Amino acid sequence: ALNVFEDGTVVDAALLVSKRIIREELDGLKVLGDGELTKKLTVKAVKYTASAKEKIEAAGGTAEVI
């Protein structure tokens, strides 16, 4: 789902809610490693699976824990 954003986008829970990718933040955002990522993004979340972090960084992006 993150491939819809342009390279360089800072992706956080508020952006995902505004784009209707998620419904609400609840206890924070956890990013799962399903699918492939082709965009260089800065992703801000509470938790990441190991595969999600690897895929974000392999695409040239950054996985920030908030």
PDBQT receptor file of N, H, CA, C and O in Angstrom, charges set to zero:
ATOM      1  N   ALA A   1       0.818  -1.201   0.000  1.00  0.00    +0.000 N 
ATOM      2  CA  ALA A   1       0.000   0.000   0.000  1.00  0.00    +0.000 C 
ATOM      3  C   ALA A   1       0.861   1.265   0.000  1.00  0.00    +0.000 C 
ATOM      4  O   ALA A   1       0.391   2.328  -0.406  1.00  0.00    +0.000 OA
ATOM      5  N   LEU A   2       2.112   1.164   0.448  1.00  0.00    +0.000 N 
ATOM      6  H   LEU A   2       2.494   0.301   0.778  1.00  0.00    +0.000 HD
ATOM      7  CA  LEU A   2       2.970   2.356   0.528  1.00  0.00    +0.000 C 
ATOM      8  C   LEU A   2       3.494   2.802  -0.832  1.00  0.00    +0.000 C 
ATOM      9  O   LEU A   2       3.993   3.920  -0.957  1.00  0.00    +0.000 OA
ATOM     10  N   ASN A   3       3.393   1.964  -1.839  1.00  0.00    +0.000 N 
ATOM     11  H   ASN A   3       2.988   1.055  -1.738  1.00  0.00    +0.000 HD
ATOM     12  CA  ASN A   3       3.877   2.334  -3.169  1.00  0.00    +0.000 C 
ATOM     13  C   ASN A   3       3.045   3.430  -3.828  1.00  0.00    +0.000 C 
ATOM     14  O   ASN A   3       3.443   3.940  -4.875  1.00  0.00    +0.000 OA
ATOM     15  N   VAL A   4       1.905   3.809  -3.253  1.00  0.00    +0.000 N 
ATOM     16  H   VAL A   4       1.582   3.395  -2.403  1.00  0.00    +0.000 HD
ATOM     17  CA  VAL A   4       1.091   4.885  -3.823  1.00  0.00    +0.000 C 
ATOM     18  C   VAL A   4       1.712   6.253  -3.596  1.00  0.00    +0.000 C 
ATOM     19  O   VAL A   4       1.327   7.218  -4.256  1.00  0.00    +0.000 OA
ATOM     20  N   PHE A   5       2.671   6.359  -2.669  1.00  0.00    +0.000 N 
ATOM     21  H   PHE A   5       2.984   5.575  -2.133  1.00  0.00    +0.000 HD
ATOM     22  CA  PHE A   5       3.298   7.637  -2.350  1.00  0.00    +0.000 C 
ATOM     23  C   PHE A   5       4.510   7.881  -3.237  1.00  0.00    +0.000 C 
ATOM     24  O   PHE A   5       5.150   6.942  -3.708  1.00  0.00    +0.000 OA
ATOM     25  N   GLU A   6       4.816   9.157  -3.458  1.00  0.00    +0.000 N 
ATOM     26  H   GLU A   6       4.295   9.921  -3.075  1.00  0.00    +0.000 HD
ATOM     27  CA  GLU A   6       5.975   9.547  -4.246  1.00  0.00    +0.000 C 
ATOM     28  C   GLU A   6       7.262   9.351  -3.453  1.00  0.00    +0.000 C 
ATOM     29  O   GLU A   6       7.241   9.372  -2.223  1.00  0.00    +0.000 OA
ATOM     30  N   ASP A   7       8.381   9.162  -4.149  1.00  0.00    +0.000 N 
ATOM     31  H   ASP A   7       8.398   9.145  -5.148  1.00  0.00    +0.000 HD
ATOM     32  CA  ASP A   7       9.683   9.077  -3.487  1.00  0.00    +0.000 C 
ATOM     33  C   ASP A   7       9.875  10.304  -2.601  1.00  0.00    +0.000 C 
ATOM     34  O   ASP A   7       9.512  11.418  -2.980  1.00  0.00    +0.000 OA
ATOM     35  N   GLY A   8      10.449  10.090  -1.420  1.00  0.00    +0.000 N 
ATOM     36  H   GLY A   8      10.744   9.186  -1.112  1.00  0.00    +0.000 HD
ATOM     37  CA  GLY A   8      10.745  11.184  -0.509  1.00  0.00    +0.000 C 
ATOM     38  C   GLY A   8       9.617  11.550   0.438  1.00  0.00    +0.000 C 
ATOM     39  O   GLY A   8       9.794  12.418   1.292  1.00  0.00    +0.000 OA
ATOM     40  N   THR A   9       8.463  10.911   0.309  1.00  0.00    +0.000 N 
ATOM     41  H   THR A   9       8.320  10.206  -0.385  1.00  0.00    +0.000 HD
ATOM     42  CA  THR A   9       7.334  11.210   1.190  1.00  0.00    +0.000 C 
ATOM     43  C   THR A   9       7.614  10.709   2.600  1.00  0.00    +0.000 C 
ATOM     44  O   THR A   9       8.181   9.632   2.784  1.00  0.00    +0.000 OA
ATOM     45  N   VAL A  10       7.213  11.499   3.596  1.00  0.00    +0.000 N 
ATOM     46  H   VAL A  10       6.752  12.374   3.447  1.00  0.00    +0.000 HD
ATOM     47  CA  VAL A  10       7.271  11.074   4.989  1.00  0.00    +0.000 C 
ATOM     48  C   VAL A  10       5.909  10.466   5.310  1.00  0.00    +0.000 C 
ATOM     49  O   VAL A  10       4.892  11.159   5.309  1.00  0.00    +0.000 OA
ATOM     50  N   VAL A  11       5.904   9.165   5.583  1.00  0.00    +0.000 N 
ATOM     51  H   VAL A  11       6.731   8.603   5.583  1.00  0.00    +0.000 HD
ATOM     52  CA  VAL A  11       4.664   8.438   5.833  1.00  0.00    +0.000 C 
ATOM     53  C   VAL A  11       4.508   8.207   7.326  1.00  0.00    +0.000 C 
ATOM     54  O   VAL A  11       5.365   7.594   7.962  1.00  0.00    +0.000 OA
ATOM     55  N   ASP A  12       3.410   8.699   7.879  1.00  0.00    +0.000 N 
ATOM     56  H   ASP A  12       2.713   9.196   7.362  1.00  0.00    +0.000 HD
ATOM     57  CA  ASP A  12       3.089   8.444   9.282  1.00  0.00    +0.000 C 
ATOM     58  C   ASP A  12       1.614   8.081   9.375  1.00  0.00    +0.000 C 
ATOM     59  O   ASP A  12       0.905   8.064   8.370  1.00  0.00    +0.000 OA
ATOM     60  N   ALA A  13       1.160   7.791  10.584  1.00  0.00    +0.000 N 
ATOM     61  H   ALA A  13       1.737   7.805  11.402  1.00  0.00    +0.000 HD
ATOM     62  CA  ALA A  13      -0.225   7.345  10.774  1.00  0.00    +0.000 C 
ATOM     63  C   ALA A  13      -1.224   8.402  10.310  1.00  0.00    +0.000 C 
ATOM     64  O   ALA A  13      -2.245   8.063   9.713  1.00  0.00    +0.000 OA
ATOM     65  N   ALA A  14      -0.943   9.669  10.576  1.00  0.00    +0.000 N 
ATOM     66  H   ALA A  14      -0.113   9.944  11.061  1.00  0.00    +0.000 HD
ATOM     67  CA  ALA A  14      -1.870  10.735  10.180  1.00  0.00    +0.000 C 
ATOM     68  C   ALA A  14      -2.048  10.777   8.664  1.00  0.00    +0.000 C 
ATOM     69  O   ALA A  14      -3.165  10.964   8.182  1.00  0.00    +0.000 OA
ATOM     70  N   LEU A  15      -0.973  10.607   7.915  1.00  0.00    +0.000 N 
ATOM     71  H   LEU A  15      -0.066  10.455   8.307  1.00  0.00    +0.000 HD
ATOM     72  CA  LEU A  15      -1.062  10.586   6.455  1.00  0.00    +0.000 C 
ATOM     73  C   LEU A  15      -1.855   9.377   5.979  1.00  0.00    +0.000 C 
ATOM     74  O   LEU A  15      -2.679   9.491   5.071  1.00  0.00    +0.000 OA
ATOM     75  N   LEU A  16      -1.612   8.229   6.584  1.00  0.00    +0.000 N 
ATOM     76  H   LEU A  16      -0.942   8.137   7.321  1.00  0.00    +0.000 HD
ATOM     77  CA  LEU A  16      -2.328   7.020   6.190  1.00  0.00    +0.000 C 
ATOM     78  C   LEU A  16      -3.821   7.132   6.486  1.00  0.00    +0.000 C 
ATOM     79  O   LEU A  16      -4.638   6.628   5.714  1.00  0.00    +0.000 OA
ATOM     80  N   VAL A  17      -4.189   7.778   7.581  1.00  0.00    +0.000 N 
ATOM     81  H   VAL A  17      -3.525   8.186   8.208  1.00  0.00    +0.000 HD
ATOM     82  CA  VAL A  17      -5.604   8.006   7.891  1.00  0.00    +0.000 C 
ATOM     83  C   VAL A  17      -6.208   8.963   6.860  1.00  0.00    +0.000 C 
ATOM     84  O   VAL A  17      -7.314   8.730   6.372  1.00  0.00    +0.000 OA
ATOM     85  N   SER A  18      -5.494  10.025   6.533  1.00  0.00    +0.000 N 
ATOM     86  H   SER A  18      -4.596  10.214   6.929  1.00  0.00    +0.000 HD
ATOM     87  CA  SER A  18      -6.023  11.011   5.583  1.00  0.00    +0.000 C 
ATOM     88  C   SER A  18      -6.212  10.422   4.187  1.00  0.00    +0.000 C 
ATOM     89  O   SER A  18      -7.105  10.846   3.454  1.00  0.00    +0.000 OA
ATOM     90  N   LYS A  19      -5.387   9.457   3.816  1.00  0.00    +0.000 N 
ATOM     91  H   LYS A  19      -4.661   9.112   4.412  1.00  0.00    +0.000 HD
ATOM     92  CA  LYS A  19      -5.495   8.787   2.507  1.00  0.00    +0.000 C 
ATOM     93  C   LYS A  19      -6.395   7.560   2.562  1.00  0.00    +0.000 C 
ATOM     94  O   LYS A  19      -6.561   6.858   1.565  1.00  0.00    +0.000 OA
ATOM     95  N   ARG A  20      -6.984   7.301   3.750  1.00  0.00    +0.000 N 
ATOM     96  H   ARG A  20      -6.850   7.872   4.560  1.00  0.00    +0.000 HD
ATOM     97  CA  ARG A  20      -7.902   6.186   3.971  1.00  0.00    +0.000 C 
ATOM     98  C   ARG A  20      -7.263   4.813   3.736  1.00  0.00    +0.000 C 
ATOM     99  O   ARG A  20      -7.934   3.866   3.327  1.00  0.00    +0.000 OA
ATOM    100  N   ILE A  21      -5.963   4.725   4.001  1.00  0.00    +0.000 N 
ATOM    101  H   ILE A  21      -5.419   5.495   4.334  1.00  0.00    +0.000 HD
ATOM    102  CA  ILE A  21      -5.270   3.438   3.939  1.00  0.00    +0.000 C 
ATOM    103  C   ILE A  21      -5.490   2.688   5.247  1.00  0.00    +0.000 C 
ATOM    104  O   ILE A  21      -5.597   1.462   5.259  1.00  0.00    +0.000 OA
ATOM    105  N   ILE A  22      -5.557   3.436   6.352  1.00  0.00    +0.000 N 
ATOM    106  H   ILE A  22      -5.470   4.432   6.342  1.00  0.00    +0.000 HD
ATOM    107  CA  ILE A  22      -5.968   2.874   7.637  1.00  0.00    +0.000 C 
ATOM    108  C   ILE A  22      -7.129   3.717   8.152  1.00  0.00    +0.000 C 
ATOM    109  O   ILE A  22      -7.302   4.862   7.736  1.00  0.00    +0.000 OA
ATOM    110  N   ARG A  23      -7.923   3.150   9.060  1.00  0.00    +0.000 N 
ATOM    111  H   ARG A  23      -7.782   2.220   9.399  1.00  0.00    +0.000 HD
ATOM    112  CA  ARG A  23      -9.100   3.874   9.554  1.00  0.00    +0.000 C 
ATOM    113  C   ARG A  23      -8.783   4.813  10.701  1.00  0.00    +0.000 C 
ATOM    114  O   ARG A  23      -9.288   5.935  10.744  1.00  0.00    +0.000 OA
ATOM    115  N   GLU A  24      -7.943   4.360  11.641  1.00  0.00    +0.000 N 
ATOM    116  H   GLU A  24      -7.533   3.449  11.606  1.00  0.00    +0.000 HD
ATOM    117  CA  GLU A  24      -7.576   5.188  12.791  1.00  0.00    +0.000 C 
ATOM    118  C   GLU A  24      -6.259   4.696  13.362  1.00  0.00    +0.000 C 
ATOM    119  O   GLU A  24      -5.817   3.584  13.074  1.00  0.00    +0.000 OA
ATOM    120  N   GLU A  25      -5.632   5.546  14.182  1.00  0.00    +0.000 N 
ATOM    121  H   GLU A  25      -5.991   6.450  14.417  1.00  0.00    +0.000 HD
ATOM    122  CA  GLU A  25      -4.314   5.219  14.719  1.00  0.00    +0.000 C 
ATOM    123  C   GLU A  25      -4.348   4.191  15.836  1.00  0.00    +0.000 C 
ATOM    124  O   GLU A  25      -3.442   3.362  15.922  1.00  0.00    +0.000 OA
ATOM    125  N   LEU A  26      -5.348   4.213  16.683  1.00  0.00    +0.000 N 
ATOM    126  H   LEU A  26      -6.085   4.886  16.613  1.00  0.00    +0.000 HD
ATOM    127  CA  LEU A  26      -5.443   3.340  17.852  1.00  0.00    +0.000 C 
ATOM    128  C   LEU A  26      -4.211   3.479  18.729  1.00  0.00    +0.000 C 
ATOM    129  O   LEU A  26      -3.935   4.575  19.217  1.00  0.00    +0.000 OA
ATOM    130  N   ASP A  27      -3.453   2.394  18.948  1.00  0.00    +0.000 N 
ATOM    131  H   ASP A  27      -3.677   1.504  18.552  1.00  0.00    +0.000 HD
ATOM    132  CA  ASP A  27      -2.282   2.437  19.834  1.00  0.00    +0.000 C 
ATOM    133  C   ASP A  27      -0.987   2.691  19.082  1.00  0.00    +0.000 C 
ATOM    134  O   ASP A  27       0.088   2.418  19.616  1.00  0.00    +0.000 OA
ATOM    135  N   GLY A  28      -1.051   3.185  17.905  1.00  0.00    +0.000 N 
ATOM    136  H   GLY A  28      -1.925   3.406  17.471  1.00  0.00    +0.000 HD
ATOM    137  CA  GLY A  28       0.133   3.434  17.096  1.00  0.00    +0.000 C 
ATOM    138  C   GLY A  28       0.132   2.562  15.861  1.00  0.00    +0.000 C 
ATOM    139  O   GLY A  28      -0.714   1.682  15.704  1.00  0.00    +0.000 OA
ATOM    140  N   LEU A  29       1.067   2.809  15.009  1.00  0.00    +0.000 N 
ATOM    141  H   LEU A  29       1.755   3.523  15.137  1.00  0.00    +0.000 HD
ATOM    142  CA  LEU A  29       1.144   2.134  13.724  1.00  0.00    +0.000 C 
ATOM    143  C   LEU A  29       2.228   1.062  13.754  1.00  0.00    +0.000 C 
ATOM    144  O   LEU A  29       3.361   1.337  14.149  1.00  0.00    +0.000 OA
ATOM    145  N   LYS A  30       1.892  -0.149  13.341  1.00  0.00    +0.000 N 
ATOM    146  H   LYS A  30       0.972  -0.373  13.020  1.00  0.00    +0.000 HD
ATOM    147  CA  LYS A  30       2.865  -1.222  13.176  1.00  0.00    +0.000 C 
ATOM    148  C   LYS A  30       2.902  -1.563  11.694  1.00  0.00    +0.000 C 
ATOM    149  O   LYS A  30       1.868  -1.850  11.091  1.00  0.00    +0.000 OA
ATOM    150  N   VAL A  31       4.092  -1.530  11.110  1.00  0.00    +0.000 N 
ATOM    151  H   VAL A  31       4.932  -1.297  11.600  1.00  0.00    +0.000 HD
ATOM    152  CA  VAL A  31       4.256  -1.780   9.685  1.00  0.00    +0.000 C 
ATOM    153  C   VAL A  31       4.650  -3.230   9.483  1.00  0.00    +0.000 C 
ATOM    154  O   VAL A  31       5.600  -3.723  10.092  1.00  0.00    +0.000 OA
ATOM    155  N   LEU A  32       3.904  -3.906   8.617  1.00  0.00    +0.000 N 
ATOM    156  H   LEU A  32       3.133  -3.505   8.123  1.00  0.00    +0.000 HD
ATOM    157  CA  LEU A  32       4.169  -5.307   8.292  1.00  0.00    +0.000 C 
ATOM    158  C   LEU A  32       4.938  -5.395   6.983  1.00  0.00    +0.000 C 
ATOM    159  O   LEU A  32       4.899  -4.472   6.169  1.00  0.00    +0.000 OA
ATOM    160  N   GLY A  33       5.628  -6.490   6.785  1.00  0.00    +0.000 N 
ATOM    161  H   GLY A  33       5.660  -7.239   7.446  1.00  0.00    +0.000 HD
ATOM    162  CA  GLY A  33       6.476  -6.648   5.613  1.00  0.00    +0.000 C 
ATOM    163  C   GLY A  33       5.839  -7.371   4.446  1.00  0.00    +0.000 C 
ATOM    164  O   GLY A  33       6.547  -7.985   3.647  1.00  0.00    +0.000 OA
ATOM    165  N   ASP A  34       4.525  -7.316   4.324  1.00  0.00    +0.000 N 
ATOM    166  H   ASP A  34       3.950  -6.817   4.972  1.00  0.00    +0.000 HD
ATOM    167  CA  ASP A  34       3.856  -7.958   3.193  1.00  0.00    +0.000 C 
ATOM    168  C   ASP A  34       4.110  -7.155   1.921  1.00  0.00    +0.000 C 
ATOM    169  O   ASP A  34       4.191  -5.928   1.968  1.00  0.00    +0.000 OA
ATOM    170  N   GLY A  35       4.235  -7.832   0.797  1.00  0.00    +0.000 N 
ATOM    171  H   GLY A  35       4.169  -8.829   0.758  1.00  0.00    +0.000 HD
ATOM    172  CA  GLY A  35       4.386  -7.149  -0.485  1.00  0.00    +0.000 C 
ATOM    173  C   GLY A  35       5.787  -6.628  -0.720  1.00  0.00    +0.000 C 
ATOM    174  O   GLY A  35       6.713  -6.896   0.046  1.00  0.00    +0.000 OA
ATOM    175  N   GLU A  36       5.917  -5.879  -1.797  1.00  0.00    +0.000 N 
ATOM    176  H   GLU A  36       5.166  -5.661  -2.420  1.00  0.00    +0.000 HD
ATOM    177  CA  GLU A  36       7.203  -5.297  -2.187  1.00  0.00    +0.000 C 
ATOM    178  C   GLU A  36       7.109  -3.777  -2.143  1.00  0.00    +0.000 C 
ATOM    179  O   GLU A  36       6.046  -3.212  -2.396  1.00  0.00    +0.000 OA
ATOM    180  N   LEU A  37       8.201  -3.125  -1.828  1.00  0.00    +0.000 N 
ATOM    181  H   LEU A  37       9.065  -3.585  -1.622  1.00  0.00    +0.000 HD
ATOM    182  CA  LEU A  37       8.255  -1.670  -1.783  1.00  0.00    +0.000 C 
ATOM    183  C   LEU A  37       9.254  -1.185  -2.819  1.00  0.00    +0.000 C 
ATOM    184  O   LEU A  37      10.401  -1.632  -2.840  1.00  0.00    +0.000 OA
ATOM    185  N   THR A  38       8.819  -0.267  -3.683  1.00  0.00    +0.000 N 
ATOM    186  H   THR A  38       7.887   0.097  -3.666  1.00  0.00    +0.000 HD
ATOM    187  CA  THR A  38       9.694   0.249  -4.729  1.00  0.00    +0.000 C 
ATOM    188  C   THR A  38       9.984   1.735  -4.568  1.00  0.00    +0.000 C 
ATOM    189  O   THR A  38      10.713   2.314  -5.373  1.00  0.00    +0.000 OA
ATOM    190  N   LYS A  39       9.426   2.353  -3.546  1.00  0.00    +0.000 N 
ATOM    191  H   LYS A  39       8.833   1.883  -2.891  1.00  0.00    +0.000 HD
ATOM    192  CA  LYS A  39       9.596   3.794  -3.332  1.00  0.00    +0.000 C 
ATOM    193  C   LYS A  39      10.528   4.074  -2.163  1.00  0.00    +0.000 C 
ATOM    194  O   LYS A  39      10.562   3.323  -1.189  1.00  0.00    +0.000 OA
ATOM    195  N   LYS A  40      11.286   5.166  -2.270  1.00  0.00    +0.000 N 
ATOM    196  H   LYS A  40      11.258   5.776  -3.061  1.00  0.00    +0.000 HD
ATOM    197  CA  LYS A  40      12.181   5.602  -1.197  1.00  0.00    +0.000 C 
ATOM    198  C   LYS A  40      11.376   6.499  -0.267  1.00  0.00    +0.000 C 
ATOM    199  O   LYS A  40      11.129   7.663  -0.583  1.00  0.00    +0.000 OA
ATOM    200  N   LEU A  41      10.967   5.961   0.883  1.00  0.00    +0.000 N 
ATOM    201  H   LEU A  41      11.168   5.016   1.140  1.00  0.00    +0.000 HD
ATOM    202  CA  LEU A  41      10.095   6.667   1.811  1.00  0.00    +0.000 C 
ATOM    203  C   LEU A  41      10.722   6.752   3.192  1.00  0.00    +0.000 C 
ATOM    204  O   LEU A  41      11.557   5.924   3.556  1.00  0.00    +0.000 OA
ATOM    205  N   THR A  42      10.316   7.753   3.955  1.00  0.00    +0.000 N 
ATOM    206  H   THR A  42       9.638   8.426   3.659  1.00  0.00    +0.000 HD
ATOM    207  CA  THR A  42      10.629   7.817   5.373  1.00  0.00    +0.000 C 
ATOM    208  C   THR A  42       9.350   7.415   6.087  1.00  0.00    +0.000 C 
ATOM    209  O   THR A  42       8.348   8.127   6.020  1.00  0.00    +0.000 OA
ATOM    210  N   VAL A  43       9.380   6.283   6.767  1.00  0.00    +0.000 N 
ATOM    211  H   VAL A  43      10.194   5.705   6.821  1.00  0.00    +0.000 HD
ATOM    212  CA  VAL A  43       8.197   5.753   7.430  1.00  0.00    +0.000 C 
ATOM    213  C   VAL A  43       8.374   5.914   8.937  1.00  0.00    +0.000 C 
ATOM    214  O   VAL A  43       9.385   5.494   9.501  1.00  0.00    +0.000 OA
ATOM    215  N   LYS A  44       7.381   6.526   9.584  1.00  0.00    +0.000 N 
ATOM    216  H   LYS A  44       6.560   6.867   9.126  1.00  0.00    +0.000 HD
ATOM    217  CA  LYS A  44       7.406   6.745  11.033  1.00  0.00    +0.000 C 
ATOM    218  C   LYS A  44       6.312   5.907  11.652  1.00  0.00    +0.000 C 
ATOM    219  O   LYS A  44       5.131   6.102  11.362  1.00  0.00    +0.000 OA
ATOM    220  N   ALA A  45       6.704   4.960  12.515  1.00  0.00    +0.000 N 
ATOM    221  H   ALA A  45       7.663   4.802  12.750  1.00  0.00    +0.000 HD
ATOM    222  CA  ALA A  45       5.743   4.063  13.142  1.00  0.00    +0.000 C 
ATOM    223  C   ALA A  45       6.241   3.651  14.521  1.00  0.00    +0.000 C 
ATOM    224  O   ALA A  45       7.396   3.884  14.877  1.00  0.00    +0.000 OA
ATOM    225  N   VAL A  46       5.350   3.035  15.290  1.00  0.00    +0.000 N 
ATOM    226  H   VAL A  46       4.411   2.845  15.001  1.00  0.00    +0.000 HD
ATOM    227  CA  VAL A  46       5.693   2.557  16.623  1.00  0.00    +0.000 C 
ATOM    228  C   VAL A  46       6.507   1.277  16.536  1.00  0.00    +0.000 C 
ATOM    229  O   VAL A  46       7.467   1.100  17.286  1.00  0.00    +0.000 OA
ATOM    230  N   LYS A  47       6.127   0.369  15.613  1.00  0.00    +0.000 N 
ATOM    231  H   LYS A  47       5.347   0.513  15.004  1.00  0.00    +0.000 HD
ATOM    232  CA  LYS A  47       6.818  -0.912  15.466  1.00  0.00    +0.000 C 
ATOM    233  C   LYS A  47       6.902  -1.307  13.996  1.00  0.00    +0.000 C 
ATOM    234  O   LYS A  47       6.107  -0.872  13.163  1.00  0.00    +0.000 OA
ATOM    235  N   TYR A  48       7.889  -2.141  13.711  1.00  0.00    +0.000 N 
ATOM    236  H   TYR A  48       8.535  -2.494  14.388  1.00  0.00    +0.000 HD
ATOM    237  CA  TYR A  48       8.086  -2.714  12.379  1.00  0.00    +0.000 C 
ATOM    238  C   TYR A  48       8.378  -4.198  12.528  1.00  0.00    +0.000 C 
ATOM    239  O   TYR A  48       9.014  -4.612  13.497  1.00  0.00    +0.000 OA
ATOM    240  N   THR A  49       7.923  -4.995  11.582  1.00  0.00    +0.000 N 
ATOM    241  H   THR A  49       7.407  -4.659  10.795  1.00  0.00    +0.000 HD
ATOM    242  CA  THR A  49       8.419  -6.361  11.542  1.00  0.00    +0.000 C 
ATOM    243  C   THR A  49       9.820  -6.282  10.945  1.00  0.00    +0.000 C 
ATOM    244  O   THR A  49      10.163  -5.300  10.287  1.00  0.00    +0.000 OA
ATOM    245  N   ALA A  50      10.620  -7.305  11.172  1.00  0.00    +0.000 N 
ATOM    246  H   ALA A  50      10.341  -8.103  11.707  1.00  0.00    +0.000 HD
ATOM    247  CA  ALA A  50      11.986  -7.303  10.642  1.00  0.00    +0.000 C 
ATOM    248  C   ALA A  50      11.973  -7.198   9.124  1.00  0.00    +0.000 C 
ATOM    249  O   ALA A  50      12.784  -6.479   8.540  1.00  0.00    +0.000 OA
ATOM    250  N   SER A  51      11.050  -7.916   8.484  1.00  0.00    +0.000 N 
ATOM    251  H   SER A  51      10.391  -8.500   8.959  1.00  0.00    +0.000 HD
ATOM    252  CA  SER A  51      11.003  -7.879   7.015  1.00  0.00    +0.000 C 
ATOM    253  C   SER A  51      10.558  -6.511   6.506  1.00  0.00    +0.000 C 
ATOM    254  O   SER A  51      11.021  -6.073   5.453  1.00  0.00    +0.000 OA
ATOM    255  N   ALA A  52       9.670  -5.829   7.227  1.00  0.00    +0.000 N 
ATOM    256  H   ALA A  52       9.294  -6.186   8.082  1.00  0.00    +0.000 HD
ATOM    257  CA  ALA A  52       9.233  -4.493   6.812  1.00  0.00    +0.000 C 
ATOM    258  C   ALA A  52      10.398  -3.517   6.855  1.00  0.00    +0.000 C 
ATOM    259  O   ALA A  52      10.610  -2.750   5.916  1.00  0.00    +0.000 OA
ATOM    260  N   LYS A  53      11.144  -3.547   7.938  1.00  0.00    +0.000 N 
ATOM    261  H   LYS A  53      10.972  -4.169   8.701  1.00  0.00    +0.000 HD
ATOM    262  CA  LYS A  53      12.295  -2.648   8.071  1.00  0.00    +0.000 C 
ATOM    263  C   LYS A  53      13.320  -2.920   6.973  1.00  0.00    +0.000 C 
ATOM    264  O   LYS A  53      13.858  -1.984   6.382  1.00  0.00    +0.000 OA
ATOM    265  N   GLU A  54      13.592  -4.191   6.698  1.00  0.00    +0.000 N 
ATOM    266  H   GLU A  54      13.154  -4.952   7.178  1.00  0.00    +0.000 HD
ATOM    267  CA  GLU A  54      14.535  -4.558   5.641  1.00  0.00    +0.000 C 
ATOM    268  C   GLU A  54      14.078  -4.035   4.286  1.00  0.00    +0.000 C 
ATOM    269  O   GLU A  54      14.887  -3.496   3.531  1.00  0.00    +0.000 OA
ATOM    270  N   LYS A  55      12.797  -4.184   3.967  1.00  0.00    +0.000 N 
ATOM    271  H   LYS A  55      12.140  -4.622   4.581  1.00  0.00    +0.000 HD
ATOM    272  CA  LYS A  55      12.280  -3.756   2.667  1.00  0.00    +0.000 C 
ATOM    273  C   LYS A  55      12.313  -2.238   2.524  1.00  0.00    +0.000 C 
ATOM    274  O   LYS A  55      12.637  -1.729   1.451  1.00  0.00    +0.000 OA
ATOM    275  N   ILE A  56      11.987  -1.520   3.573  1.00  0.00    +0.000 N 
ATOM    276  H   ILE A  56      11.724  -1.934   4.444  1.00  0.00    +0.000 HD
ATOM    277  CA  ILE A  56      12.037  -0.046   3.532  1.00  0.00    +0.000 C 
ATOM    278  C   ILE A  56      13.460   0.421   3.281  1.00  0.00    +0.000 C 
ATOM    279  O   ILE A  56      13.701   1.277   2.429  1.00  0.00    +0.000 OA
ATOM    280  N   GLU A  57      14.402  -0.145   4.027  1.00  0.00    +0.000 N 
ATOM    281  H   GLU A  57      14.206  -0.840   4.719  1.00  0.00    +0.000 HD
ATOM    282  CA  GLU A  57      15.806   0.245   3.887  1.00  0.00    +0.000 C 
ATOM    283  C   GLU A  57      16.402  -0.226   2.561  1.00  0.00    +0.000 C 
ATOM    284  O   GLU A  57      17.236   0.473   1.986  1.00  0.00    +0.000 OA
ATOM    285  N   ALA A  58      15.993  -1.395   2.063  1.00  0.00    +0.000 N 
ATOM    286  H   ALA A  58      15.315  -1.962   2.530  1.00  0.00    +0.000 HD
ATOM    287  CA  ALA A  58      16.481  -1.883   0.771  1.00  0.00    +0.000 C 
ATOM    288  C   ALA A  58      16.035  -0.981  -0.380  1.00  0.00    +0.000 C 
ATOM    289  O   ALA A  58      16.725  -0.873  -1.394  1.00  0.00    +0.000 OA
ATOM    290  N   ALA A  59      14.891  -0.341  -0.220  1.00  0.00    +0.000 N 
ATOM    291  H   ALA A  59      14.331  -0.428   0.603  1.00  0.00    +0.000 HD
ATOM    292  CA  ALA A  59      14.383   0.584  -1.254  1.00  0.00    +0.000 C 
ATOM    293  C   ALA A  59      15.027   1.970  -1.129  1.00  0.00    +0.000 C 
ATOM    294  O   ALA A  59      14.727   2.869  -1.915  1.00  0.00    +0.000 OA
ATOM    295  N   GLY A  60      15.916   2.139  -0.135  1.00  0.00    +0.000 N 
ATOM    296  H   GLY A  60      16.160   1.409   0.503  1.00  0.00    +0.000 HD
ATOM    297  CA  GLY A  60      16.590   3.420   0.048  1.00  0.00    +0.000 C 
ATOM    298  C   GLY A  60      15.908   4.343   1.026  1.00  0.00    +0.000 C 
ATOM    299  O   GLY A  60      16.300   5.502   1.168  1.00  0.00    +0.000 OA
ATOM    300  N   GLY A  61      14.882   3.840   1.710  1.00  0.00    +0.000 N 
ATOM    301  H   GLY A  61      14.564   2.899   1.595  1.00  0.00    +0.000 HD
ATOM    302  CA  GLY A  61      14.142   4.652   2.661  1.00  0.00    +0.000 C 
ATOM    303  C   GLY A  61      14.646   4.516   4.077  1.00  0.00    +0.000 C 
ATOM    304  O   GLY A  61      15.679   3.896   4.331  1.00  0.00    +0.000 OA
ATOM    305  N   THR A  62      13.904   5.104   4.993  1.00  0.00    +0.000 N 
ATOM    306  H   THR A  62      13.066   5.608   4.787  1.00  0.00    +0.000 HD
ATOM    307  CA  THR A  62      14.252   5.101   6.402  1.00  0.00    +0.000 C 
ATOM    308  C   THR A  62      13.060   4.654   7.224  1.00  0.00    +0.000 C 
ATOM    309  O   THR A  62      11.933   5.088   6.982  1.00  0.00    +0.000 OA
ATOM    310  N   ALA A  63      13.309   3.775   8.209  1.00  0.00    +0.000 N 
ATOM    311  H   ALA A  63      14.224   3.422   8.405  1.00  0.00    +0.000 HD
ATOM    312  CA  ALA A  63      12.269   3.317   9.129  1.00  0.00    +0.000 C 
ATOM    313  C   ALA A  63      12.550   3.940  10.492  1.00  0.00    +0.000 C 
ATOM    314  O   ALA A  63      13.468   3.516  11.195  1.00  0.00    +0.000 OA
ATOM    315  N   GLU A  64      11.759   4.945  10.867  1.00  0.00    +0.000 N 
ATOM    316  H   GLU A  64      11.013   5.289  10.296  1.00  0.00    +0.000 HD
ATOM    317  CA  GLU A  64      11.953   5.643  12.139  1.00  0.00    +0.000 C 
ATOM    318  C   GLU A  64      10.949   5.148  13.175  1.00  0.00    +0.000 C 
ATOM    319  O   GLU A  64       9.755   5.054  12.891  1.00  0.00    +0.000 OA
ATOM    320  N   VAL A  65      11.430   4.835  14.366  1.00  0.00    +0.000 N 
ATOM    321  H   VAL A  65      12.400   4.912  14.597  1.00  0.00    +0.000 HD
ATOM    322  CA  VAL A  65      10.564   4.431  15.472  1.00  0.00    +0.000 C 
ATOM    323  C   VAL A  65      10.177   5.694  16.237  1.00  0.00    +0.000 C 
ATOM    324  O   VAL A  65      11.037   6.478  16.636  1.00  0.00    +0.000 OA
ATOM    325  N   ILE A  66       8.873   5.881  16.435  1.00  0.00    +0.000 N 
ATOM    326  H   ILE A  66       8.174   5.243  16.110  1.00  0.00    +0.000 HD
ATOM    327  CA  ILE A  66       8.409   7.062  17.161  1.00  0.00    +0.000 C 
ATOM    328  C   ILE A  66       7.787   6.656  18.482  1.00  0.00    +0.000 C 
ATOM    329  O   ILE A  66       7.335   7.513  19.241  1.00  0.00    +0.000 OA
TER     330      ILE A  66
